[in-house]
Amino acid sequence: MNPTSCSACKVMKRECTLGCILKPHFPSTKTGIFECLHTVFGGDNVFKILSNLQPFQRENAVIALCYQAEARVRDPISGYYGRLLKYQNDVKILDEQIKRARSELASIIGPDRVPPYPNNLLPTHNSLLSDIDGRHGNAGASTSVGPSMALGSTSAIREKLPPLQNQNQP
């Protein structure tokens, strides 16, 4: 096996070529990332997914696949959808707590002295897309992903995203 093989080719026990599309995303020093993807989706399927994408789209696809695989390992039944439902429930509970606190505050200091609370604190999917398009000079553009959406290295993006937590934790 070539010592400069990417971790994907090492896990799949195949020859890593110079133009390997997996090499930029799965360095040889980090085999655990691809092993998780290989366990959940199958190495050949990951390869097929990435080979059907444009080079600038692969980075985001790898990040999404990693999140999906990690969520599926933590919760084999509902995967990332279970995390989404939990977060939506958490937001609903927090919103109810804010409403109760505002009501209590209004009873103490008076309703006219309670500062306004915006109902749209969390961005919607469409507002996120328009914000991204606006930052890249594509205001009013469709939601298609272009080269301007390449966000950088996988590890840099993963560091910015919150880690998944086990659903059994409080």
C-alpha positions as CSV (number, residue, x, y, z in Angstrom):
1,M,0.0,0.0,0.0
2,N,1.3,3.4,-0.9
3,P,2.3,5.4,2.2
4,T,0.7,8.6,0.7
5,S,-2.6,6.9,0.1
6,C,-5.6,8.7,1.4
7,S,-7.5,7.2,4.4
8,A,-10.4,6.3,2.1
9,C,-8.3,4.2,-0.2
10,K,-6.6,2.6,2.8
11,V,-9.9,1.6,4.3
12,M,-11.3,0.3,0.9
13,K,-7.9,-1.4,0.3
14,R,-7.4,0.0,-3.2
15,E,-4.7,1.9,-5.0
16,C,-4.8,5.6,-4.4
17,T,-4.1,7.4,-7.7
18,L,-2.7,10.9,-8.2
19,G,-6.2,12.2,-9.2
20,C,-8.1,10.5,-6.4
21,I,-11.2,12.5,-5.7
22,L,-11.3,11.3,-2.1
23,K,-7.7,12.4,-1.2
24,P,-8.4,16.1,-0.5
25,H,-11.2,15.3,1.9
26,F,-9.8,12.2,3.7
27,P,-6.1,12.7,4.5
28,S,-4.0,9.6,5.4
29,T,-3.7,10.7,9.0
30,K,-7.4,10.6,9.7
31,T,-8.8,7.2,9.0
32,G,-11.6,7.4,11.6
33,I,-13.6,9.8,9.5
34,F,-13.8,7.7,6.5
35,E,-14.3,4.5,8.5
36,C,-17.4,6.0,10.0
37,L,-18.7,6.9,6.5
38,H,-17.7,3.5,5.2
39,T,-19.6,1.7,8.0
40,V,-22.8,3.8,7.5
41,F,-23.0,4.4,3.8
42,G,-20.4,2.1,2.2
43,G,-17.1,3.3,0.7
44,D,-18.2,2.8,-2.9
45,N,-21.4,4.8,-2.3
46,V,-19.4,7.7,-0.9
47,F,-17.1,7.5,-3.9
48,K,-20.1,7.5,-6.3
49,I,-21.8,10.4,-4.5
50,L,-18.6,12.5,-4.7
51,S,-17.8,11.5,-8.2
52,N,-21.2,12.8,-9.4
53,L,-20.6,16.2,-8.0
54,Q,-18.6,19.2,-9.2
55,P,-15.2,19.6,-7.4
56,F,-16.4,22.7,-5.6
57,Q,-19.5,20.9,-4.3
58,R,-17.6,17.9,-2.8
59,E,-16.4,19.7,0.3
60,N,-19.9,20.5,1.4
61,A,-21.1,17.0,0.6
62,V,-18.3,15.5,2.7
63,I,-19.4,17.7,5.7
64,A,-23.0,16.7,5.2
65,L,-22.2,13.0,4.9
66,C,-20.0,13.2,8.1
67,Y,-22.8,14.7,10.1
68,Q,-25.3,12.2,8.8
69,A,-23.0,9.3,9.5
70,E,-22.2,10.5,13.0
71,A,-25.9,11.0,13.8
72,R,-26.7,7.6,12.4
73,V,-24.1,6.0,14.6
74,R,-25.4,7.8,17.7
75,D,-29.0,7.1,16.9
76,P,-29.4,4.2,14.4
77,I,-33.2,4.6,14.2
78,S,-33.9,8.3,13.5
79,G,-30.3,9.6,12.8
80,Y,-30.1,13.3,12.1
81,Y,-33.8,13.7,11.9
82,G,-34.0,12.8,15.5
83,R,-31.6,15.5,16.4
84,L,-33.6,18.0,14.3
85,L,-36.8,17.1,16.2
86,K,-35.0,17.4,19.5
87,Y,-33.6,20.9,18.6
88,Q,-37.0,22.0,17.4
89,N,-38.5,20.8,20.6
90,D,-35.8,22.7,22.6
91,V,-36.6,25.9,20.7
92,K,-40.3,25.5,21.4
93,I,-39.6,25.0,25.1
94,L,-37.3,28.1,25.2
95,D,-39.8,30.2,23.4
96,E,-42.5,29.2,26.0
97,Q,-40.1,30.1,28.8
98,I,-39.4,33.5,27.2
99,K,-43.2,34.1,26.9
100,R,-43.7,33.2,30.6
101,A,-40.7,35.4,31.7
102,R,-42.1,38.3,29.6
103,S,-45.5,37.9,31.2
104,E,-44.0,37.8,34.7
105,L,-41.9,40.9,33.9
106,A,-45.0,42.7,32.6
107,S,-46.8,41.9,35.8
108,I,-43.9,43.4,37.8
109,I,-42.9,46.5,35.9
110,G,-46.0,47.0,33.7
111,P,-46.7,45.8,30.1
112,D,-45.7,49.1,28.5
113,R,-42.1,48.9,30.0
114,V,-41.3,45.4,28.8
115,P,-38.8,45.6,25.9
116,P,-40.0,44.2,22.6
117,Y,-39.1,40.7,21.7
118,P,-38.7,39.7,18.0
119,N,-40.5,36.6,17.0
120,N,-38.1,35.8,14.2
121,L,-34.8,35.3,16.1
122,L,-34.0,32.1,14.3
123,P,-33.3,32.4,10.6
124,T,-35.4,30.5,8.1
125,H,-33.9,28.3,5.3
126,N,-34.8,30.9,2.7
127,S,-33.3,33.8,4.7
128,L,-30.1,31.9,5.1
129,L,-29.9,31.3,1.3
130,S,-30.6,34.9,0.5
131,D,-28.0,36.0,3.1
132,I,-25.4,33.7,1.5
133,D,-26.3,34.9,-2.0
134,G,-26.0,38.5,-0.9
135,R,-22.6,38.0,0.6
136,H,-21.3,36.5,-2.6
137,G,-22.7,39.2,-4.9
138,N,-25.6,37.1,-6.1
139,A,-28.4,39.0,-4.6
140,G,-31.7,37.8,-6.0
141,A,-30.0,34.7,-7.5
142,S,-31.6,31.3,-7.4
143,T,-30.6,28.9,-4.7
144,S,-28.2,27.0,-6.8
145,V,-24.8,26.4,-5.3
146,G,-21.9,27.7,-7.2
147,P,-18.1,28.0,-6.8
148,S,-18.6,30.8,-4.3
149,M,-20.2,28.4,-1.9
150,A,-16.9,26.4,-1.4
151,L,-16.4,27.1,2.3
152,G,-12.9,26.0,2.9
153,S,-11.4,22.9,4.4
154,T,-13.5,20.2,6.0
155,S,-11.7,20.4,9.3
156,A,-12.1,24.2,9.5
157,I,-15.9,24.0,8.9
158,R,-16.3,21.1,11.3
159,E,-14.6,23.1,14.0
160,K,-17.2,25.9,13.4
161,L,-20.2,23.6,13.7
162,P,-21.5,22.4,17.1
163,P,-20.8,18.7,17.8
164,L,-23.7,16.3,17.9
165,Q,-24.7,15.2,21.4
166,N,-26.1,11.9,22.4
167,Q,-29.9,12.1,22.6
168,N,-29.8,10.3,26.0
169,Q,-27.8,13.2,27.5
170,P,-29.8,15.9,29.3
